[in-house]
Amino acid sequence: MRFPFIHSAAPEEELVSLLMQKNYRICCAESCTGGLLAASIVNVPNASSVLDVSFVTYANEAKISCLSVDPDTIAEHGVVSSEVAAQMAAGAAARANAQVGVGISGIAGPSGGTKEKPVGMVCFGFWVNGRQKTVTRYFGSIGRNRVRRASVNFAIRFLCRMLSEE
C-alpha cells in the first residue's frame, strides 16, 4: 500500500515533521514491537520536541497499571485486540499529556498464535485529540522481527495519514 503524503523524507521523518507542524506531542504504548516505534521516532533529529515518554508494556499487568487498560477488556477480548490497543493508545496519551497516542499489541511469533489470532496478527490503536481509530493487520508468519518492523512501518504511515487528514 502506498501513501501519497509520504514524500522524499523517510516515513519517521515525515511523522516528526507533521507532529512539529501541529505542535503535537506523541506517546507510544508498545507490546509486541518492544519500543521499536519510539526508537524510530528518536532516530529523527528534533524528536525531543515531539516525544517525552513512551511505554513498553509487554505484560498484561503493565498495560493495566501504566496505561489504565481495563482488566475486563483484556478478559473479554484478549490482550491482542483492537479494544485493548485503543485503550493503550488513549491511556498513553493521557499519562503523557500528549495529543497523540499509539497502542500496539500483537503476536509476533514464532509461537503464541491460535486459529482465531494467528502469528502475525497485530492490533493498532490511534488516538489524536480524542479521535480514535483502530486497525488490525495480518502480516503473516514472516518471522518475529519482520512482524515487528512491519508493524512499526504501518503505524508510522497510518499515523501520518491520520494527521494529514486532520
C-alpha positions as CSV (number, residue, x, y, z in Angstrom):
1,M,0.0,0.0,0.0
2,R,1.4,3.4,-1.0
3,F,0.7,6.6,0.8
4,P,0.8,9.7,-1.3
5,F,1.6,12.1,1.6
6,I,5.0,10.5,2.1
7,H,7.4,12.5,0.1
8,S,11.1,12.1,-0.2
9,A,11.6,12.0,3.6
10,A,11.7,8.7,5.4
11,P,8.3,8.0,7.0
12,E,9.5,8.6,10.5
13,E,10.9,12.0,9.4
14,E,7.5,12.8,7.9
15,L,5.8,11.9,11.2
16,V,8.1,14.1,13.3
17,S,7.6,16.9,10.8
18,L,3.8,16.6,10.9
19,L,3.9,16.5,14.7
20,M,6.1,19.6,14.9
21,Q,3.9,21.5,12.4
22,K,0.9,20.8,14.6
23,N,2.8,21.4,17.8
24,Y,1.7,17.9,19.0
25,R,3.4,15.5,21.3
26,I,3.2,11.7,20.9
27,C,3.3,8.9,23.3
28,C,3.7,5.2,22.2
29,A,2.3,2.2,24.1
30,E,4.0,-0.8,22.7
31,S,3.8,-4.5,23.4
32,C,4.9,-6.8,20.6
33,T,7.1,-4.1,19.0
34,G,9.0,-3.6,22.2
35,G,9.9,0.1,21.8
36,L,10.7,0.0,18.1
37,L,8.2,2.7,17.3
38,A,9.6,5.1,19.9
39,A,13.1,4.2,18.7
40,S,12.2,5.0,15.1
41,I,10.9,8.4,16.2
42,V,14.1,9.0,18.3
43,N,16.2,8.3,15.2
44,V,14.9,11.6,13.8
45,P,16.6,14.9,14.7
46,N,14.4,17.1,16.9
47,A,12.5,14.1,18.1
48,S,12.7,15.6,21.6
49,S,10.3,18.3,20.5
50,V,7.5,15.7,20.0
51,L,8.3,12.8,22.3
52,D,8.7,13.0,26.1
53,V,7.9,9.5,27.2
54,S,6.7,6.1,25.8
55,F,5.8,2.8,27.3
56,V,6.8,-0.8,26.6
57,T,4.1,-2.7,28.4
58,Y,4.7,-6.4,27.5
59,A,2.8,-7.9,30.4
60,N,-0.9,-7.5,31.0
61,E,-0.3,-6.1,34.4
62,A,1.8,-3.3,32.9
63,K,-0.9,-2.4,30.5
64,I,-3.3,-2.2,33.4
65,S,-1.1,-0.2,35.8
66,C,0.8,2.0,33.4
67,L,-1.9,2.7,30.8
68,S,-5.2,2.2,32.6
69,V,-6.3,-0.6,30.4
70,D,-9.4,-2.2,31.9
71,P,-8.7,-5.7,33.0
72,D,-12.3,-6.6,32.0
73,T,-11.5,-5.6,28.4
74,I,-8.5,-8.0,28.4
75,A,-10.6,-10.8,29.9
76,E,-13.4,-10.2,27.4
77,H,-11.5,-9.5,24.2
78,G,-8.0,-10.8,24.9
79,V,-4.8,-8.7,25.1
80,V,-4.3,-8.8,21.4
81,S,-7.5,-7.0,20.3
82,S,-8.5,-3.6,18.9
83,E,-10.2,-2.8,22.1
84,V,-7.0,-3.2,24.2
85,A,-4.9,-1.4,21.6
86,A,-7.4,1.5,21.7
87,Q,-7.2,1.7,25.5
88,M,-3.4,1.5,25.3
89,A,-3.3,4.5,22.9
90,A,-5.7,6.6,24.9
91,G,-4.0,5.7,28.2
92,A,-0.6,6.5,26.9
93,A,-1.7,9.9,25.6
94,A,-3.4,10.7,28.9
95,R,-0.4,9.6,31.0
96,A,2.0,11.7,28.9
97,N,-0.4,14.6,28.4
98,A,0.1,14.2,24.7
99,Q,-2.2,15.0,21.8
100,V,-1.3,11.7,20.0
101,G,-1.2,8.2,21.4
102,V,-0.4,4.9,19.6
103,G,-1.1,1.4,21.0
104,I,0.3,-1.7,19.5
105,S,-0.5,-5.3,20.7
106,G,0.1,-8.4,18.6
107,I,1.6,-11.8,18.1
108,A,5.0,-11.5,16.5
109,G,5.7,-15.3,16.8
110,P,7.1,-17.7,16.1
111,S,4.7,-19.2,18.7
112,G,1.7,-17.9,20.5
113,G,-0.8,-17.8,17.7
114,T,-4.2,-19.5,17.5
115,K,-6.7,-20.2,14.7
116,E,-8.6,-17.0,15.8
117,K,-5.5,-14.9,16.4
118,P,-2.6,-16.2,14.2
119,V,1.0,-15.3,14.4
120,G,1.5,-12.0,12.6
121,M,-1.8,-10.5,13.8
122,V,-1.2,-7.0,15.2
123,C,-3.8,-4.6,16.6
124,F,-3.3,-0.9,16.5
125,G,-5.0,1.9,18.4
126,F,-4.5,5.5,17.3
127,W,-5.7,8.4,19.4
128,V,-5.4,12.0,18.1
129,N,-7.0,14.7,20.2
130,G,-9.8,12.4,21.2
131,R,-10.4,11.0,17.8
132,Q,-9.8,7.3,17.9
133,K,-9.2,4.7,15.2
134,T,-8.3,1.0,15.4
135,V,-6.9,-1.2,12.7
136,T,-6.0,-4.9,12.8
137,R,-3.4,-6.2,10.3
138,Y,-2.3,-9.7,9.5
139,F,1.3,-9.7,8.4
140,G,1.6,-13.5,8.4
141,S,4.2,-15.8,9.8
142,I,7.1,-13.8,8.3
143,G,9.4,-14.0,11.3
144,R,9.3,-12.3,14.6
145,N,11.5,-9.3,13.8
146,R,9.9,-8.8,10.4
147,V,6.4,-8.7,12.0
148,R,7.7,-6.1,14.5
149,R,9.3,-3.9,11.8
150,A,6.2,-4.2,9.5
151,S,4.1,-3.1,12.5
152,V,6.2,0.0,13.1
153,N,6.2,0.9,9.4
154,F,2.4,0.5,9.2
155,A,1.9,2.5,12.4
156,I,4.0,5.4,11.2
157,R,2.4,5.6,7.8
158,F,-1.1,5.3,9.2
159,L,-0.5,8.0,11.7
160,C,0.9,10.3,9.1
161,R,-2.2,9.8,7.0
162,M,-4.4,10.4,10.1
163,L,-2.5,13.6,10.9
164,S,-2.6,14.8,7.3
165,E,-6.3,14.5,7.2
166,E,-6.8,16.5,10.4
